[in-house]
Amino acid sequence: MREVKGPAGSPALATLWLAGRFFRRDIRSAQFLVIGLAVVIAVASITAVSTFTARVRGALDEQSHALLAADLAVVSSEALAPKLTELARAGGLRTARFLTLRTMLSAGENLQLGELKAVDAGYPLRGSLIVRDTVDGVDHVATALPAPGEVWVDARLPGLLGVTLGAKIGIGEASFTLTRLLLLEPDRAGEFFALAPRVLINLESLPATRLIAPGSRVQHSLLLAGPRAALAAFRSTAPLDRHARFLSPADARPEIRAALTHAEQFLGLAALTATTLAGIAILLAARSYAGERLDTVALLRTFGASRRQVLLLVIGELVLLALTASALGAGLGYGAQNILAAALRGWTQGVLPPPGWAGVARGFMAGVIAVAGFGLAPLVALRQVPPARILRQDTQVPGTRPLVSGVYALVALVLLAPWDSGDWRLTAWALLGFGGVLCLLAGAGLGLVTLLGALRGQAGIAWRSGLANLARRRHQSVWQITALGLGIMALLLLGLLRSDLLLRWQETLPASTPDQFLVNIQPAQVAALQAFFTTHQLPETALYPMVRGRLVAIAGRPVGPDTYPDPRAKRLVDREFNLSWSHAVRADNRIVAGSFWGAAAGPQFSVEVELAKRLGIKLGDKLRFSIADQEVEASVTSLREVAWDSMQVNFFVVSPVSLLGHQPTTFITSFRLPPDHPTLLRELVGVFPNITVIDVGALLAQVRNIMARVADAVQFVFLFTLAAGVIVLVAALRATQADRIYDAVILKTLGAPRRLIASAVAIEFAAVGLCAGLVGGVGAGFGGWLIARQVLHIEYVVQPAVIGWGILAGLAAIVAVGLYAVLGALREPVSTALRKL
């Protein structure tokens, strides 16, 4: 037959023109609308999750900047050159300056060591100061800084000094009036042992104190805020001397960093799950669509169309579908996240940043990639349809091999996963988990179909009919069980994450979490301090030994600030470490490499794993510390993960008592200050005047606030994943709906009673739902355990109820929807039902 020529006489253009006509025709058909709807909802889910997640991450990023009170900071132990401020302002950056130093505060005869902070008018550039005007007043955001001659102090300091608001406090050679209580500074996130009762004054008042003199230990800070490009330009051109270094939000306290990292991981997991479910829905819809187009393609082959033309026709229609549905889905997703953001206004401190178009572009591209990766393989197989099918419907048509579809889908997931998850490790674990459950589901489905097929001859007629349908559609049944099982697993896993895992994460920071740390406890004071706690009915608390030491060599190589280009690594080796000894691994520590020592261990070290990565420390390396004019050296025998967000006392480096037990030692402990003992700290300092009390209540509140916001975010992101899961369920059931309706109508024509047909359909769907729910529930339980261990580092025991919920969800949803679809067709005349197929 002569090839059809297009408008320009080109067969390829003619085929594409025909693809456009087919697209305009098919878009009006119910089947095509279902497929298009699956793509639209999938893309809308991806777009909404990506855009909203980006906004949430932006809000979290803003909060991390608030922890620094700026976007970038320059700190130095020497006065910063004025030209740095001039350079920053010339580059369009806002600036602020402050100085910090430790000094004694006086009120009458009472003395207290405090940390003085003198700030200029621009402070803070990010975040807010939270203050209180009276002891029993309402916390509010400060709109101005202390005036010259005024001082704001830590809320616990009046009790320690025995003063009230309006009293005079001596700082150096000047006297200041106490006018406000300082509850929270945005950048109270320096090194832990730099935290001490804060005293805030105006920078203009500092000269009157005469505290700045040659040899004074003062930290000078320059805060910067502005566009990222301007910050990057300043960072690359600023002439810093050896005393100065940059600080970024990544250098915030490890407790805050850990909480923000978990926030990223939770949101990334929710988005990755939605993407995977969307891909499954597209794959099932494409397989169903390909089955419905067999006769059309056979007719085209009869008219003389080549396989190449069929391929162009299929790809052309698929491209039009992908572009149209992706555009519509991206628009709907953008609108959905705006509605979501409006509904959630006020759920976080401040407001969410405005949505960008990057999420829309990402959703559109993700839709095209997902359609190609999940939908191309089943439709490309249509080119294998022989012309003979137009005469003989039972002509075998080579289908797509499951391995080919799996490879296409895997490539698509690998391309999509980094967009939706900012953590590569989490992405890898999630993909491995989905892949493992996919193989398990396929194997379980194949085994079930084989087993039930062998048993069908030993049951009643309803059982034989239902089981025969499974065995006859062997490959379709396996696909259906696999897809439904993945959908159930994803929904159960997100539900588990939304409730149980998040709750357990928050429980790692219970109400009894310590908010006071005591430092510089002398060995002779340990028993007296424990007696003090007992007298005041405080829970018994452990005291941990602490030895100050400077790291001087790793594996025989001397180290110093110039050894590392990383600013945080420079800072770590430029100060003394707080070392400790221990007989056993702490409950909030986990050995990830090597092994911990026993009771009679020799000299060795255990190092926190992130510190080891940053400083290049490996198992077997010898570390040398300088401690009180002595050098101590031992090998690293284990690496530990530390739960910094537990707010418990922890150390970067620990050893057995045999190595550090004879070194100059002080002790550190922590406890929760009872709200009904407001004078307890004053009494404690009176009995032990050398002990430094560190209040981390504000820091604790920041971590809890992040946890609460993450829980809220996952709650709402879960809704989009739920929508994607529902689409998987619908697509999976529609994949064989036409065949089941056809079987039911034939049985009705042959005189089978309605009850028998309903029983056969229910048995078939129940078998599918039972297998999918069982494996999906097991997969969700295993996935929850994996997330708890690998991401949250918490203990978690898989609950059998998860598997039970999976089975119930599979049975209820699949049987109900399947019966509704099939029995609805039986209410119509046979001829009407057959014409609709």
ABEGO torsion letter per residue (X at the ends): XBBBBBAAGBAAAAAAAAAAAAAAAAAABAAAAAAAAAAAAAAAAAAAAAAAAAAAAAAAAAAAAAAAGBABBBBBABBBBAAAAAAAAAAGBBBBBBBBBBBBBBBEABBBBBBBBBBBAAOBABEBBBBBABAABBBBBBABBBBBGBBBBBAAAAAAAGBBBGBBBBBEABBBBBABBBABBAABABBAAABBBBBBBBAAAAAAAGABBBGBBBBBBBBBBEBAAAAAAAAAABBBBAABBBBBAAABBAAAAAAAAAAAAAAAAAAAAAAAAAAAAAAAAAAAAAAAAAAAAAAAAAAGBBAAAAAAAAAAAAAAAAAAAAAAAAAAAAAAAAAAAAAABGABBEBBBBBBAAAAAAAAAAAAAAAAAAAAAAAAAAAABBAAAAABAABBBBBBBAAAAAAAAAAAAAAAAAAABABAAAAAAAAAAAAAAAAAAAAAAAAAAAAAAAAAAABBAAAAAAAAAAAABAAAAAAAAAAAAAAAAAAAAAAAAAAAAAAAAAAABBAABBABBBBGBBAAAAAAAAAAAAAAGBBBBBBBBBBBBBBABBGGBBBBAAABABAAAAAAAABBBBBBBBABBBAABBBABEBBBBABBBBBBBBBAAAAAAAGBBBGBBBBBBBGGBBBBBBBABBBBBBAAAGBBBBABBBBAAAAAABBBBBBBBBBBBAABAAAAAAAAAABAABBBBBAAAAAAAAAAAAAAAAAAAAAAAAAAAAAAAAAAAAAAAAAAAAAAAAAAAAAAAGBBAAAAAAAAAAAAAAAAAAAAAAAAAAAAAAAAAAAAAAAGBBBBBBAAAAAAAAAAAAAAAAAAAAAAAAAAAABBAAAAAAAX
